[in-house]
Amino acid sequence: MNTGQLRNAAVAVLATAAACLALAPQAQAAPVPQPQSATAEVKAAAAQAAAAPATLDTLSRFFAREGKVAVTAARPRVEGEAIPVNYLSPDFVAGKAGAPVARLEFLASKAVSSDGQQAALWTARTEAGWQVVNIATGDDEFRYARLGAEKLPGGTVFREPQIDAWYVARGARVLPLDEDAERAVGAGGTSLAAYRARVERAYGDKLPGSAYAEAGKAGGYDGGPAGGSPAVPAGAAAALALAGTGAVLLRRRALRP
């Protein structure tokens, strides 16, 4: 990504945040552990937060950014059920016995505007209850969930946020779902053990409590919604520590090279 693209991405993020200030008070909610699995009850709570009138009002302004559609004409709606979104687990990186490769980070609900724009509403459990903690353009969460189910039925789809890579894992196999993941593990994927060895080399010294994390060297980017893993930075991908601040983000997705 060149300097101009980075600058444009940063400007877009600021514009989006300015358009969505209605969600800002949620930033005061402290991060809390997320459920271990997306039960029917959890999905229902996330869906209720996503479809709340205040959320729809914010979505109208989000979709109206850059003059794409009038606020009054956006008429946002939430489609389908909330889906679980998993991130690479710090416990797995640390080699904790029995730790799964990924953990639930938030639930995503698809929002669509009258002119066809799409966005993902990230909903997480906070001290104030279930809240929408981020709005991101596009359909990554839903697209990779479909790809993972097709490529390895019954597997766990997850994201390695440090390099913005998506995978699906089941049993002893880890398969890539995008180009970033292919560069990391090869087009044919790798074994779970080999993947663990790779992420341990990459992030083992950057876990919460490490000197790297304590020095604030996680790329200068805020953490994920509530679970503790970092979210995509507002620009290009960077190597981030597996430690988060629980900050609320309102952003567009990073531009890809």
C-alpha positions in Angstrom: 0.0 0.0 0.0 1.5 3.4 -1.0 1.5 6.6 1.1 -1.5 8.0 -0.7 -3.6 4.9 0.0 -2.6 5.0 3.7 -3.6 8.6 3.9 -6.9 8.0 2.2 -7.6 5.1 4.5 -6.9 7.2 7.5 -9.1 10.0 6.3 -11.9 7.5 5.6 -11.6 6.1 9.1 -11.9 9.6 10.7 -14.9 10.4 8.5 -16.6 7.2 9.5 -15.9 7.8 13.2 -17.3 11.3 13.0 -20.4 10.1 11.3 -21.0 7.5 14.0 -20.5 9.3 17.3 -23.8 7.9 18.6 -21.9 4.8 19.5 -19.1 6.6 21.3 -20.6 6.3 24.9 -20.2 2.5 24.6 -16.5 3.0 24.8 -16.9 3.5 28.6 -18.0 -0.1 29.0 -15.0 -2.1 30.3 -14.0 -5.2 28.3 -15.3 -8.5 29.8 -14.7 -12.1 28.7 -16.9 -13.3 25.8 -18.9 -16.5 26.0 -17.1 -19.6 25.0 -19.6 -20.5 22.4 -22.3 -18.8 20.4 -25.4 -20.4 21.9 -28.9 -19.6 20.7 -29.3 -17.3 23.7 -26.1 -15.5 22.8 -27.1 -15.1 19.2 -30.5 -13.7 20.2 -28.9 -11.1 22.5 -26.5 -10.0 19.8 -29.2 -9.8 17.2 -31.4 -7.7 19.6 -28.5 -5.2 20.0 -27.8 -5.1 16.3 -31.5 -4.3 15.5 -32.0 -1.7 18.2 -33.4 1.7 17.0 -30.3 3.5 18.1 -28.1 1.2 16.1 -30.2 1.6 13.0 -30.0 5.4 13.4 -26.2 5.2 13.5 -26.2 2.9 10.5 -28.1 5.5 8.5 -25.3 8.0 9.1 -22.7 5.4 8.5 -24.1 4.5 5.1 -24.6 8.2 4.3 -20.9 9.0 4.7 -19.3 10.6 1.6 -22.7 11.4 0.3 -23.4 7.9 -0.9 -27.0 8.0 0.1 -29.1 10.5 2.1 -29.5 9.8 5.8 -33.2 9.7 5.5 -33.1 7.4 2.5 -30.5 4.8 3.8 -33.2 2.7 5.5 -30.8 0.2 7.0 -31.9 -3.3 7.8 -30.3 -6.3 9.5 -30.3 -9.5 7.5 -29.9 -13.1 8.8 -28.8 -14.2 12.2 -25.7 -13.1 14.1 -22.7 -15.3 13.4 -19.8 -16.1 15.7 -16.4 -14.6 14.7 -13.3 -16.3 16.2 -9.8 -14.9 16.5 -6.5 -16.7 17.1 -6.4 -17.6 20.8 -3.5 -16.3 22.9 -3.8 -19.5 25.0 -3.1 -21.5 21.8 -0.1 -19.3 21.0 1.2 -19.8 24.5 0.8 -23.6 24.2 -1.7 -23.9 27.0 -2.8 -27.6 27.3 -6.1 -28.2 25.6 -6.5 -24.6 24.3 -8.4 -24.4 21.0 -6.8 -22.6 18.1 -9.4 -19.8 18.3 -11.8 -18.1 20.7 -15.0 -16.3 20.2 -14.3 -12.6 19.8 -17.6 -11.1 18.9 -20.8 -11.8 16.8 -21.4 -10.2 13.5 -24.7 -9.2 12.0 -25.1 -8.1 8.4 -26.5 -4.7 7.8 -27.7 -3.6 4.3 -28.7 -0.1 3.1 -31.3 0.8 0.5 -28.6 1.4 -2.1 -27.0 -2.0 -1.5 -24.1 -1.0 0.8 -23.2 -3.7 3.3 -21.6 -3.5 6.7 -20.9 -5.8 9.6 -22.1 -4.9 13.0 -19.7 -6.3 15.7 -21.6 -7.1 18.8 -19.9 -8.1 22.1 -20.8 -8.6 25.7 -19.7 -5.7 27.9 -20.3 -4.6 31.5 -23.3 -2.7 30.2 -24.7 -5.7 28.4 -24.7 -6.7 24.7 -23.7 -3.8 22.6 -22.6 -3.0 19.0 -18.9 -2.1 19.4 -17.9 -1.6 15.8 -19.2 -1.1 12.3 -17.1 -2.2 9.4 -17.8 -2.0 5.7 -18.1 -5.1 3.6 -18.9 -8.8 4.3 -15.7 -10.4 5.3 -17.1 -12.2 8.3 -20.0 -13.7 6.4 -18.0 -14.5 3.2 -15.2 -16.4 5.1 -17.8 -18.2 7.2 -19.3 -19.6 4.0 -16.0 -20.4 2.5 -14.8 -22.2 5.6 -18.0 -24.3 5.7 -17.5 -25.3 2.0 -13.8 -26.0 2.4 -13.8 -27.9 5.7 -17.4 -28.6 6.8 -17.7 -28.5 10.6 -14.5 -26.7 11.0 -13.8 -23.5 13.0 -13.3 -20.4 10.9 -11.0 -17.9 12.5 -8.9 -14.8 11.8 -5.3 -14.2 12.6 -5.6 -10.4 13.1 -1.9 -9.6 13.1 -1.7 -10.4 9.4 -5.4 -10.1 8.5 -5.5 -13.8 7.5 -8.5 -16.1 7.6 -8.4 -19.9 8.1 -10.6 -22.9 8.8 -9.4 -25.6 11.2 -10.7 -29.0 12.0 -9.0 -31.8 13.8 -5.3 -31.6 12.9 -5.6 -29.5 9.8 -5.5 -25.8 9.2 -6.5 -24.5 5.7 -6.2 -21.0 4.3 -9.2 -19.0 3.2 -7.5 -16.0 1.7 -4.2 -14.9 0.1 -2.8 -13.7 3.4 -3.3 -17.1 4.9 -1.9 -18.8 1.9 1.3 -16.8 2.2 1.5 -17.9 5.8 0.8 -21.6 5.6 0.8 -22.4 1.8 -2.1 -23.1 -0.5 -2.5 -26.6 0.8 -2.6 -25.6 4.4 -0.7 -27.1 7.3 -1.0 -29.3 10.4 -2.4 -27.8 13.6 1.0 -28.5 15.3 2.9 -26.7 12.6 0.6 -23.8 12.7 1.0 -23.6 16.5 4.8 -23.6 16.0 4.5 -20.7 13.5 2.4 -18.5 15.6 4.4 -19.2 18.7 7.5 -18.0 16.8 5.7 -14.9 15.6 3.8 -13.9 18.7 5.0 -15.9 21.6 7.0 -13.0 23.0 4.2 -10.5 22.4 1.5 -12.0 24.5 -0.3 -10.0 27.3 2.1 -9.3 30.1 5.2 -9.6 27.9 7.8 -6.9 27.7 6.6 -6.1 24.2 3.1 -5.6 25.3 4.1 -3.7 28.5 6.2 -1.3 26.4 3.1 -0.5 24.2 4.8 -1.7 21.0 1.6 -3.3 19.6 1.8 -1.1 16.5 -0.1 1.8 18.2 -3.5 0.3 17.4 -6.4 -0.3 19.7 -7.6 -3.7 20.7 -10.7 -5.7 19.8 -14.2 -5.2 21.1 -14.1 -7.0 24.3 -12.1 -10.2 24.1 -8.6 -8.9 24.1 -7.3 -9.6 20.6 -6.3 -6.6 18.3 -8.6 -5.5 15.5 -7.5 -4.5 12.0 -5.5 -1.2 12.1 -6.8 1.8 10.2 -4.4 1.3 7.3 -2.1 -1.6 6.4 -1.8 -4.7 8.4 0.9 -4.8 11.1 2.4 -7.2 13.6 0.4 -6.7 16.7 0.6 -8.1 20.2 -2.1 -10.4 21.3 -3.2 -7.9 23.9 -6.1 -5.5 23.6 -7.5 -2.4 25.3 -11.2 -3.2 24.7 -11.6 0.1 22.9 -14.6 0.6 20.7 -13.8 1.1 17.0 -15.9 2.6 14.3 -14.1 2.2 11.1 -14.0 1.1 7.5 -11.9 -1.9 6.6 -8.3 -1.3 5.6 -7.5 -0.9 2.0 -5.8 -3.9 0.5 -2.5 -3.6 -1.5 
